[in-house]
Amino acid sequence: MTKVLLSLHVIAAILAVGPVAVAASMFPAAVRTGRTDHLPLLHRICRVYAAVGVAVPLFGFATASALGVLGDAWLITSIALTAAAAAVLVFQVLPGQEKLLADESAEGAVATRTRLAVQTGVFNLLWATVTVLMIVRPGSTTGV
């Protein structure tokens, strides 16, 4: 059962977080280059896959419980970083995208776009760090 849970956790991470990371990264560039026709689609991808992404920590907790590692420091750190990434996405990236979608003036767009690009970078860096922790995890019996 542990292998099934771990497989579901990894598949959910790839299929949910991947599209958000790519679409969120494309959004500021699309604003900068004037490809505004793509913005609603990119924002929708981010919103939908962010909701689907809830499955990642759910399967993660189930897997960690089955493996008996819920109290391990690497996992607690991963949980905190995952929560931080979710907060950046929900409270900064998605609202920043909505602001750019609603704001037709170019005046505020440069500052908002720049801030959004940084926030998206932070989101992606947090997820990359979680991925590394999940692969390298201290105390691993895999020898990696």
C-alpha positions, 0 to 999 in steps of 0.5 A: 500500500505504501508504494501505491500511496507514494506513486499517487503522491509523486504523480499528483505532484507532477501533474498538479504542481508542474502546470502551475509552475510553468503557467505562473512563470509564463504569465509575467513574460506574457504581460511583458511581451504583450501576449495578453490574449494568453493571460486568462488561460494561464491564470485559469491553469494556475487556479485549477491546478492549485485546487488539484494540488491539494491532493499532493499533501494529502497523499504525502501525509498518507505516505509519510504515515505509512512509512512512519516518518511523520516526525522526521525533521526533513518531512516537517521542513518539507511540510513547512515549505509546502505550506509557504509555497501554497501561501505564496501561490494563493495570497500573492501569485494568483491575486497578482495575476488577477490584478494584471488581468483587471488593470488595463493601464500600463502604469501599474503593470510594470511594478505589478509584473515585476513583483509577480515574477519575483513571487512566482520565482519564490514559489518555484524555488520553494517547490524545488527545495521540497523536491530535493528534500523528498529525494535526498531526505536525510536518514534515507535508506535508499543510499542516495 
